[in-house]
Amino acid sequence: MQLTNRQSALIYNIGAILSYVSLVMLLLDAFHCAQHQQQVTFTRFGFTLTWLIGALLKAPYKWDRLWLKVSALVQIVVFSIVSFLYLVGGVEQPVFSRWG
């Protein structure tokens, strides 16, 4: 089955919208954790921090198109806020430090 250009664009746009919805959900989770002083696992914090570092490292290569700039900046801002809010709530000790 071959998709038309219009169908492909529609599917891409639905995927892009869902991606931004997931970022909003991640932000809401971080606000909830910070507000209730809930500690997050080291892996949750590590995920957000490594995603932020990756977005920062990839950013210079996305400056050639406006929407790539916007996408990169949104990711950097969101993951910066989430990392900060997770730190406010607190981060549990890494799992491997409990084994020793």
C-alpha positions in Angstrom: 0.0 0.0 0.0 1.4 3.3 -1.1 0.6 6.4 0.9 0.0 9.7 -0.8 1.9 12.8 0.1 -1.1 14.2 1.9 -1.5 11.0 3.9 2.1 10.9 4.8 2.0 14.5 5.9 -1.0 13.8 8.1 0.6 10.8 9.7 3.8 12.9 10.4 1.8 15.7 11.9 -0.1 13.4 14.2 3.2 11.9 15.3 4.6 15.4 15.9 1.6 16.4 18.0 1.9 13.3 20.1 5.5 14.0 20.7 4.6 17.5 22.1 1.8 15.9 24.2 4.4 13.6 25.7 6.6 16.5 26.6 3.7 18.3 28.3 3.0 15.1 30.3 6.6 14.9 31.3 6.5 18.5 32.5 3.3 17.8 34.5 5.0 14.8 36.2 8.0 17.0 37.1 5.8 19.7 38.5 3.8 17.1 40.5 7.1 15.6 41.9 8.5 19.0 42.9 5.2 20.2 44.4 4.8 17.1 46.6 8.6 16.8 47.3 8.5 13.3 45.9 11.9 11.8 45.2 12.4 10.5 41.7 14.5 7.5 40.8 18.0 8.0 39.6 17.1 6.5 36.3 14.2 9.0 35.7 16.5 11.9 36.5 19.3 10.3 34.4 17.0 9.9 31.5 16.0 13.6 31.5 19.6 14.8 32.1 21.1 12.6 29.3 18.3 13.7 26.9 19.1 17.3 27.7 22.8 16.8 27.1 22.0 15.0 23.8 19.7 17.8 22.7 22.4 20.4 23.5 25.0 18.5 21.6 22.8 18.0 18.5 21.5 21.6 18.5 24.2 23.1 16.3 23.4 20.7 13.5 19.7 21.7 13.5 20.1 25.4 12.9 19.6 25.3 9.1 15.8 25.2 9.2 13.4 27.2 11.4 11.3 24.3 12.6 14.4 22.3 13.5 15.5 25.3 15.6 12.1 25.5 17.3 12.0 21.8 17.9 15.5 21.7 19.4 14.9 24.8 21.6 11.6 23.3 22.9 13.3 20.1 23.8 16.2 21.9 25.5 13.8 24.1 27.5 11.5 21.3 28.5 14.2 18.9 29.6 16.0 21.7 31.5 12.9 22.5 33.4 12.1 18.8 34.1 15.7 18.2 35.3 15.5 21.2 37.6 12.1 20.2 39.0 13.3 16.6 39.6 16.2 18.0 41.5 13.8 20.1 43.6 11.8 17.0 44.4 14.9 15.0 45.2 16.7 12.1 43.5 17.0 8.7 45.1 20.4 7.1 45.4 21.4 5.0 42.4 20.5 1.4 42.6 24.0 0.1 42.2 25.2 2.1 45.3 22.8 -0.1 47.5 24.5 -3.3 46.3 27.9 -2.6 47.9 
